[in-house]
């Protein structure tokens, strides 16, 4: 039976060897790749954005999203060719605050407390598309 101290020593040695491998091999390769083809580039207007992605805006508050910023949403099960999505907002407007107005692009009213946008989500090979059809205030939410 292996002693607990020996098992802990082997685990520590494995972690140390992994760290040496990462430091000696993976880190220099990743740094070279980033220099050769950077993930974030400076656009013509001086804004840094993710390569291959245009200026993205939050559909709820309309704020320009920073590189890597994600919009909080919930995607429901497939129903035919489309899926239903609830869009809650970006890091600026979700969780709700008074600094950014959360407005429905369809009815142009301020979203109710705890409200969200309702959208149809389509997927084609190599392409995703979201079409906002209303909010929880102007559109009857689809229950699942």
N, C-alpha and C positions, 0 to 999 in steps of 0.2 A: 504494500500500500504506500502511495506517495505521501510524504509528509507535507503538511500545510505550508511550512516555511519554504520547502523546495518548489511547490506549486506557485507561491507568491514570487519567488525569485525568477522562475521561468517566465511568468507573466510580465514582470518588470523588464527582463531581458528582451522579450518579444516587443514590448512597447518601445524600448530604447533602439532596437534594430530597425523598427519601422520608422522612427523619427530620423535616424541616420539615412535610411533609404530616401525618405522624403526630402531631406535637406540636400543630399548629394545628387539625386537624379531628377526627381519630379520638379522641384522648385526652379532650377535653371531652365528646364524645357518650357515650363509655363511662362516664365519671364520672357524668354526669346519669342514665344508665340505671340504674347501680348504686344511686344515691340514691333514685330513684323506685321501683325494685323490687329490693331487695337479694337477692343469691344465698344468703347465709347469714343465718339469723334466729335470735333467741334464743327457745328454747322455754320453756314454763311452768316447768320445773324448773331454768332458768338455763343449760342446756347449749346451746351454739351448734351448729346443724346446718344442713344444706343444705335449702333451701326445697322442700317437697313430699316430703321423704324423712324417714321416722320414724327412731327410734334403731336403727341397724343394728348387729348383733353378728357377730363372726367365728364361723363354724360349727365351727372347730377348737378355739380356746382360750376362746371365749365372751366375749371382751373387747369392750366397746362401742367402735365405730370412730369416730375423729375425722372431721370433715367433710373429704371428699376422699380419705380413706384407702381403698385398694383391697385386695381379697383376691386373692392370687396363685392363678390357676387355669389349666387347660389344657382347651380344648374340642375334641373330636374330630369327625370328619366325621359328617354326618347318616346315620342308619340308620332308615328308616321315618319316624315322626313325632317321634321323640325323638333326643337326642344324649347322649353320655356325656361327663362332665366330671370331671377330677381337680382337687381343691381342696387346695392346699398350705398356705395360711394367710395371715394379715394381717401388716402390718409389725411387730406385737408378737411374733408366734410364728414367723415365717419370715423369714430363715433360722433354723433351730432354735437355741434357747437354753434355759437351765435356769430362767429366770425365769418363763416361762409354760408351763403344762402343756398339751400337745397331746392332746386326748382325742377318741375316736370317739364321736359321739352315739348310735350304734346298739349297739355292744357295750360301751361305757363303759370301754374299756381305753385306756391310754396308747399313742399311735401309735408304731410302731417307728421306728428311725433311718431317715430318708429316706422315711418313710411319708406317705400322703396319703389324703384322703377320696374315695370314688367316689360320683358322683351322676348322676341323670338330669336333663337340661335340657330344658324344654319352652318353646316360644314360641307365644304367641297374639297376635293383633293388639293392639299397645299394652301387652303384658304378658309378662314373663319369669318363669319359675318353676324353682327348683332343688330337687330332692328327694334328700336324702342316703340312700344305700342300704347304706353300710358303709365300711370302710377297707381299706387294702392288707393289713392283718393278718387281718381277719375275713372278707373277701370276696375271692374269687379275681379278680384284676385282669383286665379284658377286654383281650385283646391285639389290636392292629390291624395 
